[in-house]
Amino acid sequence: MEIKGAVALVTGANRGIGRAFARALVEHGAAKVYGAARDPAAVDDPDLTPLRMDVTDPTQIAQAAAGAHDVTIVINNAGVGGFSTKLLAGSMDGAREAMEINYFGTWAVSRAFAPILAANGGGALVNMLSTASWASRPEYPGYAASKAAQWSLTGALREGLRAQGTLVVGVHAGFVETDLSSFTDAPKISARDVAEQTMDALAGGRTEVLADDRTREVKRALSEPPGQ
């Protein structure tokens, strides 16, 4: 996938990994980068074209797709943690929100932009996943479940969009230096590192990014029996 001269869209582009994705695309020569966010005023990078999009709002998604009909790269990055949902007690509202944004939001945006990517030659669809896609965690069961569902969706999209020539990339990372992981002192990688590895994957036509050592370890362990 050629990044130079491409037209890209990044959801959740106003901060964190989304902002890093948008900057990396600009620095790698993208002709235009739409920075999608619920509040377009929050997209303050002058090199981006702000675009209003709440990934849980079908009307806003349709309007964004109509306005960004020139897109050749879509990065589904918008997400939430849903960490308020505990495993055995309390409200499940956080988990429901995580599923609505991380899973259904990614699905809805992908549905809306798949025909646009096809019309523009195939392009690429990138989903920001997580090590938690493969590692169920009692500390944040709602988030992990939403990322597992998003990983499954990514595989379905990869198969479903192959005929139209769309490269589908799943990006997995552990803790990244963003607000989302501010609750832990565990080792973290930078958002810029994640973004650069993703640019390399796009340029090389690779379908998966394993951004750090922990992610690679978890991926290798998938064939092992569940822990006791």
N, C-alpha and C positions, 0 to 999 in steps of 0.2 A: 504494500500500500504506500503510495507516494504521499508524503505529508506536505511537501512544498507545493504551494498552489492550491491545496485542498480547502474546502469550506467545512468547518467543524462546528459542532454544538456540544456544549458541556452542561449537564444539569447540576445544580448546586454549585455554581461557579463563583459564588461570592466569597468563599472562604475555604480553608483546609485543602484537602486533596483536589477538590474541584478547581480551586484557584490555581493550584500547581499544574494541573492538567492544561488549563487554558493558557497559562504562561508558556508551558513547554511547546504547545502547538504553535503559538506565535513565534517563539524562538527558533522552531524548526521550519519556519517558512510558510505556514498556513496563510492563505490569502485573506480569510475572514474567520473569526471565531465568535460564535454566538455564546454569550454568557447567560445561561438561563437560571432564573431564581424566582422565588415567590414575590420578592420585591426587587424589581430591576434596578432601583436606585442604589441597592446594596452592591451592585457590580460596578466598582469604581475604577477598574483598570481601563485607561483610555484606549488601549489596543483592542478591547472587546466591544462587541455589539450587544448591549443588554437586551434581554428578551424575557418577558413575563411568562413564567410557567410554574404552576403548582402541579406536581406529578400525580396528585390525587384528584385533580379537577379535569374531567374529560373535555370541557369546553375550552379551557386554557390550553390544553395539549393540542387540540384541533386548530386553534388560532395560531399557536406557535408553529405548527407544521405548515400551515398555509403561508405564514410569513417567512419561513426558512426553507423554502422549496429548493434551494441550491445546495443543500447540505450533502457532503460525501463521507463525513465521519461523525458518528454520534457516540458520545461517552455518557453512559448512565452512571452518574456518581451520587446523585441526591440520596441521602439516607439518614436514618436516625438509629439511636441505640436501643430505645425501649427498655432501658435498664431498671425502670421502676417496677417491672413485673418480677416477682420472686417465684421460686419454683413451687412452693407448697402453701403459700398464703398470700392474701391481699388481692388487689385489683389486677385484672389482665389487660387493662386499657393500654399500657405501654407496649405490650406484645402485639396487640391488635394494630396499633399505630405503626410499629416496625414492619409488620407484614404488609400493611396497606401501602407504605412508602417504598420499602426496600424491594418487595416482591411485586405487588400489583402495580406500583408506580413504574418500575422498570419494564414490566410487561406492556403497560399502556403506551409508554413512550416508544417502545420498540415496534409495536403494532402501527403506530401513527407514522413513524419514519421509515419503516421497511420499504414501502412503495416508493418513497422519495429516493432512498439509496439505490433501489433498482433502476429507477428512471435516470439516475445520474451515473450509471455504470457499475453499480454494486457497492463500492466503498467499504466501509468498516463500521461495525458496531462493537463498542467496548463496554463491558459491565464491571463495575468496581465491586468485587466480592470480598472475601475475608478468609483467614485461616479458620474462623468460626464456621465456615461453610461445611467443614469436615470434622470439627471438634465440638461436640455438644458440651455445654458448660452450665452447671447448676447455678453459677453466679449470674448469668445472663441468658436464660433459656429462650426468651422471646427473640432476642437479637440473633442468636445462633440459628434458631429455626427459620427465621426470615432469610438469612444468608444461605442456608442449605436449600431452601426453596428457590432462591435466586440463582444458585449454581445449577440446579436442575433445569430451570428455565433457560439458562445460558446454553446448555447442551441441546435443548430442543430448538432454540433459535439457530444454533450452528448448523444443525441438520436441515431445518426448514428453510434457511436462507442460502444454503449452498448453491442451489440451482440458479439463483439470481446473481451469484458472484460476490456475495457479501462476506467479508472476513469477520468472524465473531470471536472476540478476545475476552477471556475471563482473567481478571487481575486479582490475585490473592495476596493479602498482606496480613501480618500480625498487627501489633500496636504501631501506630503512626503518630508522629508529633502533631496532633490536632486537638481541638476541643473535645472531640468524641472520646478520646482515650486519656483525658486529663485526670481521670479517677485513679489511675495506676502509675506506679513508679517503675514498672517493668521496662526492659530495654525497648527502644523504639527506633524506627527508621524515619527519615524525613519524607515529607510529602513530595518534595522535589525528586528524591530518589525513586519513589514509586512512579512518578510521572515520566521520568527519563527512561526507566525500564519499559514502560508501556510504549513510549515512542519507538524504542528499539524493536519491540515486538511487532508494532505496526509496520515499520520499515522492512522487517524481515519476514512478514507474513506468518508469524507464529500465533497460535491460538490461545496460549496460556502464559501468564506471568506469575512466577513464584518469587515474591519480592524479597524475602529474607530467609535466614537459616531456619527459624522456627516453622515457617510455612512449608519449607522443603521437607523438614523432618515429619511433620504431620501428614503430608501427602504420601511419603514413603510408608508410613505406618498404616495406611488404609487397608492393606491386605492382611493385617495382623488381627487376631481375635480381640474382641472387646476387652478392655481392662477390667480386672476384678477388684 
